[in-house]
Amino acid sequence: MILRKGHTLNRPGTATQKKGLSRLLSILDAARDIFMEQGYNSLTMRKVASKANISIGNLNYYYRTKEDLLRDLLEYVINPYLEEFDRVQSEAGESSREKIRAVLGFWMSDLGTAETTGFFPECWALANHNPFVAELIDDLYKKADNH
């Protein structure tokens, strides 16, 4: 199942129906909010379930571990950036100068967003002492290089 372009779920077979997809999106939105506002250490499965208004058992149906949730969370936040990056470049035309100008404009306008000021610094800090997150970040940078 594809959540967004290029995004697959960690647990095949979940969120195949409209209700399940809606639940998955509410889980990822809840996890993103907690991660950005309170940091990784506060990102517990119980807090995510509570914020998403579901039981811990229901959350475990979608994500058995915090690492599975974090993997999808990183992709959930970063994939739209990759898509927007592609869109901005393609709309800029063939000129390298215009493409650079468009990308710089995108980055400048993005500097004040919650993801840029809250989510990404938390990821970078966490990657410094968490090998699992460092690997996820490296994988996402590799994807970005291919865009």
C-alpha positions, 0 to 999 in steps of 0.5 A: 500500500502506498501512503504517499508517493514512494511511501510503503507501510512497515506492516503490509496489510494494514490501512488497506481500507479508507477507515484504516488509512484515516487511522494511520494518518491520525497516528502519524499526525499524533506522533509528529506533533509529540515528536516536534513539541516534546522530543523523541524521549516523550514519544511513547506508544501510550502518548501516541495512542492517547493523542490519536484517540485509539487504544494501545492495542489498536496502535500496536496493530499498525506499529509493533515497535516505536522504531517501526513508528519512527521509520514511517514518521520520518518518511511521512514528514520527509516524503512531501519535502521530496515531492515539493522539491521535485515539483519546484525544480520541474516548474522552474524549467530547463535553466539551471539558474532558474532551478537553483533560484526556485530551490533556494526560494523553496528553502527560504520559505520553508525555514519558518515551518514547524517541521524545519524548526522542530522536527528536523533538529530533533532528528539530527540531535537524535541521530548523533547518539541513536544508530537506528535514527542515524541510519534512517536519516542517512537512508532519507538523505540518499533518497533526497540525493536521487531527487 
